[in-house]
Amino acid sequence: MHAVIVYITVKPECIQEFIEATRINAANSVTEPGVVQFDFLQEKEKPERFILYEIYYSKEDQLRHRETYHYLTWKDRITEMMAEPRVGVSYTNLFPADQDWKK
């Protein structure tokens, strides 16, 4: 498994528009064959902060995700909404075992 957490901070005036754009991206992302999980979360105490929690079968599946129309559309749309550049951090899966992930 290949796990990525993307940390995003948006301009306060862009929160609702960012949520709408990202929901579309997330809804399309979960239909990709290489995506195991794609969660979109908003911080309660600081509503301008979000994370994307993404699980792929492989790094190659993540790279294919970045070539999809919905991702490229999302990326272009949200660029001006961000208060700072988004940060993606890759992780190694430790539990559950890779073969125990269900899609």
C-alpha positions in Angstrom: 0.0 0.0 0.0 1.0 3.6 -0.6 -0.4 6.1 1.8 -0.4 9.9 1.4 -1.7 12.7 3.7 -2.1 16.0 2.0 -2.2 19.1 4.3 -4.1 22.0 2.8 -4.8 25.5 4.2 -7.2 27.7 2.2 -8.1 31.3 2.4 -11.0 31.8 4.8 -13.2 33.4 2.0 -12.6 30.3 -0.2 -13.6 27.6 2.3 -17.0 26.7 0.8 -15.8 26.8 -2.8 -12.8 24.6 -1.9 -15.1 22.1 -0.2 -17.3 21.9 -3.3 -14.3 21.4 -5.6 -12.7 18.9 -3.4 -15.8 16.8 -2.9 -16.1 16.4 -6.7 -12.4 15.3 -6.9 -12.8 12.9 -4.0 -16.0 11.4 -5.4 -14.3 10.7 -8.7 -11.1 9.5 -7.1 -12.7 6.7 -5.2 -13.9 5.2 -8.5 -10.3 4.8 -9.7 -9.2 1.1 -9.7 -5.9 2.0 -7.9 -7.5 3.9 -5.1 -8.2 2.0 -1.9 -9.4 4.9 0.2 -9.8 8.7 -0.3 -10.9 10.7 2.7 -11.5 14.5 2.8 -11.4 16.0 6.3 -11.8 19.5 7.7 -10.2 20.6 11.0 -12.9 21.6 13.6 -10.9 24.3 15.4 -9.4 25.8 12.3 -12.0 25.3 9.5 -9.6 26.7 6.8 -7.4 23.6 7.3 -8.0 20.3 5.5 -6.4 17.0 4.9 -6.8 14.4 2.2 -6.1 10.9 3.4 -5.3 8.8 0.4 -4.5 5.1 0.2 -3.4 3.6 -3.1 -2.3 0.1 -4.0 1.0 1.4 -5.3 3.0 4.6 -5.9 2.2 4.1 -9.6 -1.5 4.2 -8.8 -1.0 7.6 -7.1 0.9 8.8 -10.2 -2.0 7.7 -12.4 -4.4 9.5 -10.2 -2.5 12.7 -10.8 -3.1 12.3 -14.6 -6.9 12.1 -14.3 -9.2 14.8 -15.6 -10.9 15.3 -12.3 -7.5 15.7 -10.4 -6.1 18.1 -13.0 -9.4 20.1 -13.0 -9.4 20.2 -9.2 -5.7 21.3 -9.0 -6.3 24.1 -11.4 -9.4 25.3 -9.7 -8.1 25.3 -6.1 -4.6 26.8 -6.7 -5.8 30.4 -6.1 -7.8 29.3 -3.0 -4.9 28.1 -1.0 -3.4 30.3 1.7 -0.1 28.4 1.3 1.2 25.6 -0.8 -0.3 22.2 0.0 2.0 19.6 1.4 1.8 15.9 0.7 3.6 13.4 2.9 4.0 9.7 1.9 3.7 7.0 4.5 4.5 3.3 4.7 1.6 1.1 5.8 2.2 -0.9 9.0 -1.3 -2.0 9.9 -3.5 -3.5 8.7 -1.4 -5.7 6.5 -1.7 -4.8 2.8 -3.6 -7.9 1.9 -6.2 -7.1 4.6 -7.3 -3.8 3.1 -10.7 -4.0 1.5 -12.0 -2.0 -1.4 
